[in-house]
Amino acid sequence: MTPDYQTILDEIRDEVQPLLAQGQVADYIPRLACVPWQKFGMAVVTLDGQLYRTGDADEAFSIQSISKVYTLTLALQSIGDKLWRRVGREPSGNAFNSLVQLELEHGLPRNPFINAGALVVADVVLGAMPDPRAQLLATVRRWADNPGVQDDPEVARSEQANGFRNAALANFIRSFGNLEQAIDEVLGFYFYQCSLAMSCEDLARGFLFLANRGYCRWTGDRILSPDQAKRINALMLTCGTYDAAGDFAYHVGIPAKSGVGGGIVAVIPERLAVAVWSPALNAKGNSLAGSAALERFTTKTGLSIF
């Protein structure tokens, strides 16, 4: 029997209200520090294109590291499995912006969802596309079925002005020969991708191809092979929520990617994509209320990959 998604989303919205004031908005990016902690939105898009939403699900926010799934997809489209010669597929066990493992592992990032790995992926995209920023934006708009998706230049400027750790990561990776493009260009593209602003509705639509074996129902295109889609879902499950992936898998049980803007987007293969937004983060950098909302969602619907 199909769950009553709308009733479930409304119940979750009411149940997590006491959690919204807990946690901490990401204040190390000044632009994000201004976002009201009271915001909460959640949206579900099913494989047949049905949309269910609650709260602030139509309000755009900074997707930050969620963008790493999009650039990973573009990199796999461009060079396929050659990507894995330059970035690993293992959970990091360290903070998402840590330099420690890079030295021990000779400039090979553990996975594409920590910042070091995302910088290598950005390098690949820069080398494969003549106008990567425009092509990334156009691609995300198509996959989300929303031509109004925009970047936020103020967020990008805010990140660039405070991106000392990312600059250190890029230079360190370059010292091992694992960046090919100019460091300023890699950093600029990385800050740009993180500045994309999307709503929960956009993200649920924009990730549906990962629930649909790589096929985009909005454009009719095959974005990835079924095997590639399976592998990205596996990486989201094991590496997608910073250094909390094991705990998230234990409590929620579906592949997901989070961002410090407070968004989390997840997929249940061959069923749906679900996105949630609540700006206040827990100690691991994931949305506190958003994580609780997704745990309630899989419990109430009885849907997970396990």
C-alpha positions in Angstrom: 0.0 0.0 0.0 1.3 3.5 -0.9 2.0 5.6 2.2 0.0 8.8 2.7 3.0 11.0 2.0 1.2 14.3 2.6 -0.1 13.4 6.0 3.3 12.0 7.0 5.1 15.1 5.9 2.7 17.3 7.9 3.0 15.1 10.9 6.8 15.3 10.7 6.8 19.1 10.3 4.8 19.4 13.6 6.9 16.8 15.5 10.3 18.4 14.8 9.3 22.0 15.7 10.9 21.7 19.2 14.2 20.7 17.5 14.5 23.8 15.3 16.1 25.9 18.0 18.7 23.3 18.8 22.0 23.1 16.9 23.9 25.9 15.4 23.6 27.7 12.0 26.9 27.6 10.0 28.4 30.9 11.1 31.8 30.4 9.6 30.2 31.4 6.3 28.8 34.9 7.1 26.1 34.7 4.5 24.7 31.5 6.0 24.8 32.9 9.5 22.0 35.3 8.6 19.5 32.5 7.7 16.6 32.2 10.3 16.9 29.0 12.3 13.1 28.7 12.4 12.9 27.6 8.7 11.8 24.1 7.9 10.8 22.6 4.6 10.4 19.1 3.3 9.4 17.6 -0.1 9.0 14.2 -1.7 8.9 13.4 -5.4 7.8 9.9 -6.3 9.1 8.0 -9.3 5.9 8.8 -11.3 6.5 12.6 -10.7 4.0 13.2 -7.8 5.1 16.1 -5.5 4.3 16.3 -1.8 5.5 19.2 0.3 5.3 20.9 3.7 6.6 24.0 5.4 9.1 26.1 3.5 9.7 23.5 0.8 9.5 26.1 -2.0 12.1 28.5 -0.5 15.6 28.4 -2.1 18.6 28.0 0.2 22.3 27.5 -0.3 22.8 23.8 -1.1 26.6 23.8 -0.3 28.0 20.3 -0.3 24.9 18.8 -1.8 26.3 20.2 -5.1 29.1 17.6 -4.9 26.7 14.9 -6.1 26.0 17.0 -9.2 29.7 17.6 -10.0 30.5 14.0 -9.3 27.8 13.0 -11.9 29.3 15.4 -14.4 32.8 14.0 -13.8 31.6 10.4 -14.3 29.8 11.4 -17.5 33.1 13.0 -18.7 35.8 10.4 -17.8 33.9 7.4 -16.2 35.8 5.1 -13.9 39.1 6.9 -14.7 38.0 9.3 -11.9 38.8 6.7 -9.3 42.5 6.9 -10.1 42.4 10.3 -8.5 39.9 10.0 -5.7 38.9 7.1 -3.4 35.6 5.6 -2.4 36.1 5.1 1.4 34.6 7.0 4.4 37.1 9.4 5.7 36.6 9.1 9.5 37.8 12.7 9.8 36.3 16.1 9.4 35.1 17.1 5.9 37.8 19.7 5.6 40.7 17.8 7.2 44.2 17.9 5.8 45.5 15.0 7.9 44.7 12.1 5.6 45.9 13.9 2.5 49.5 13.8 3.7 49.3 10.2 4.9 47.7 9.1 1.6 49.8 11.2 -0.8 47.2 13.6 -2.0 44.6 11.0 -2.9 41.3 12.1 -1.2 39.3 9.4 0.6 36.1 10.1 -1.3 34.5 12.7 -3.6 32.2 14.2 -0.9 34.9 15.5 1.5 36.2 18.9 0.4 39.5 17.5 -0.8 37.7 15.0 -3.0 35.3 17.6 -4.3 38.2 19.8 -5.3 39.6 17.0 -7.4 36.2 16.4 -9.0 36.0 20.2 -9.7 39.4 19.9 -11.4 38.0 17.1 -13.6 34.9 19.1 -14.6 37.0 22.2 -15.4 39.2 20.1 -17.7 36.2 18.6 -19.5 33.9 21.6 -20.1 34.6 24.9 -22.0 32.2 26.9 -19.7 31.8 24.8 -16.6 29.8 27.3 -14.5 27.2 27.9 -17.2 27.1 24.2 -18.0 26.7 23.1 -14.4 23.9 25.6 -13.8 22.1 24.6 -17.1 22.4 21.0 -16.2 21.1 21.4 -12.6 18.1 23.4 -14.0 17.2 20.6 -16.4 17.5 17.8 -13.8 15.5 19.8 -11.3 12.9 20.8 -14.0 13.3 24.4 -12.9 14.8 27.1 -15.2 14.8 29.5 -12.3 17.5 27.9 -10.3 20.3 30.4 -9.6 23.6 30.8 -7.9 24.1 33.3 -5.1 27.2 35.4 -5.8 27.2 36.8 -2.3 27.5 33.3 -0.9 30.4 32.6 -3.3 32.1 35.8 -2.3 31.6 35.0 1.4 33.1 31.5 1.0 36.1 32.8 -1.1 36.8 35.5 1.5 36.9 32.8 4.3 38.1 29.8 2.3 41.5 29.5 3.8 41.2 25.8 4.6 40.0 25.0 1.1 42.9 26.9 -0.4 45.3 25.0 1.8 43.7 21.7 0.7 44.0 22.7 -3.0 47.6 23.6 -2.7 48.4 20.5 -0.8 46.7 18.3 -3.4 48.5 20.2 -6.2 51.8 19.4 -4.4 51.1 15.7 -5.1 50.2 16.4 -8.7 46.5 15.6 -8.3 45.2 19.0 -9.6 45.8 19.9 -13.2 44.0 23.2 -13.5 45.0 26.5 -12.0 44.3 26.5 -8.3 42.4 29.8 -8.4 40.1 28.4 -11.1 39.5 25.2 -9.1 38.6 27.1 -6.0 36.5 29.6 -7.9 34.4 26.8 -9.4 34.1 25.0 -6.1 32.8 28.1 -4.4 30.4 28.6 -7.3 29.0 25.1 -7.1 28.4 25.5 -3.4 26.6 28.8 -3.9 23.8 27.2 -5.9 20.4 28.0 -4.3 17.6 25.4 -4.6 14.5 24.6 -2.7 13.5 21.2 -1.2 11.2 20.8 -4.2 14.0 21.5 -6.6 16.4 19.0 -4.9 13.8 16.2 -4.7 13.1 16.6 -8.4 16.8 17.1 -9.1 17.8 13.9 -7.4 15.0 11.7 -8.7 17.3 10.3 -11.4 19.3 8.5 -8.7 16.1 6.8 -7.6 15.3 6.0 -11.2 18.4 4.0 -12.2 20.0 7.1 -13.8 17.1 8.1 -15.9 15.7 11.7 -15.8 11.9 11.7 -16.2 11.8 15.5 -16.8 14.1 15.5 -19.8 13.8 11.9 -21.0 17.6 11.6 -20.9 19.7 8.8 -19.4 22.0 10.8 -17.1 23.9 7.8 -15.8 23.9 4.1 -16.4 22.0 2.0 -13.8 25.4 0.8 -12.5 26.7 4.3 -12.1 23.5 5.5 -10.3 23.9 2.5 -7.9 27.4 3.4 -7.1 26.6 7.1 -6.4 23.9 5.9 -4.1 26.4 3.7 -2.3 28.8 6.6 -1.9 26.0 8.8 -0.5 25.1 6.1 2.0 28.7 5.6 3.2 30.2 9.1 2.8 27.3 11.5 2.2 26.8 12.9 5.7 30.3 13.9 6.7 31.7 12.0 9.6 28.3 10.8 10.7 27.5 8.4 7.8 27.4 5.3 9.9 25.1 6.8 12.5 22.9 8.3 9.8 22.6 4.9 8.0 21.7 3.3 11.3 19.0 5.7 12.2 17.7 6.7 8.7 18.7 3.9 6.4 18.8 5.6 3.0 21.5 7.2 0.8 21.7 10.9 1.4 23.9 14.0 0.9 23.9 16.9 3.3 25.2 20.5 3.2 26.1 23.0 5.8 23.3 25.2 4.5 21.0 22.9 6.4 19.7 20.8 3.5 19.7 17.0 3.2 18.5 15.2 0.1 18.0 11.4 0.0 16.8 8.7 -2.3 14.9 5.4 -2.0 15.8 3.6 -5.2 12.9 2.8 -7.5 10.6 4.7 -5.1 11.3 8.4 -4.5 13.6 11.3 -3.6 13.1 13.3 -0.5 14.7 16.6 0.6 14.5 18.5 3.9 15.9 21.9 5.0 16.4 23.2 8.6 19.4 25.5 9.0 20.6 24.6 12.5 23.3 21.9 12.4 24.4 19.2 14.8 28.0 18.7 15.9 28.8 16.7 12.7 27.6 19.5 10.4 24.3 17.9 9.4 20.9 19.5 9.8 19.8 18.5 13.3 16.0 18.7 12.7 16.5 17.5 9.1 18.2 14.3 10.3 15.4 13.7 12.8 12.8 14.4 10.1 14.3 11.8 7.7 14.5 9.3 10.5 10.8 9.8 11.2 10.1 9.6 7.4 11.6 6.2 7.0 10.0 4.9 10.2 6.5 6.2 9.3 6.6 5.0 5.7 8.4 1.8 6.4 10.7 2.5 3.5 14.5 2.2 3.6 17.1 0.2 1.7 17.3 -2.4 4.5 
